[in-house]
Amino acid sequence: MSTIVYQPFHADGLALNLDRSKDFGTVTPATFRRFGERIGYPVPEELETLAGAFTDRMRETWRSVIAGGMPLTPEMTELIRARLSDLPLARLS
């Protein structure tokens, strides 16, 4: 669920540090691998792979939301599109 369209959530910092940052714009699949390494996850590369797979599914879902005519105003749609184009994690293919 994208909260960027709701006024109180236009600020975009993460609640907790992820890879020493609260800036969502720095999050990539590698961020999750490094997190796995830091917490001692047995196979940290799996977290990177899962993050990439989730990102792929999110993009597919977003395309179907647009195509399916979800009840979003044009302004909401544009806010979400702009946000996705700004995030390295969302731009990966």
Disulfide bonds with the S-S distance in Angstrom:
none
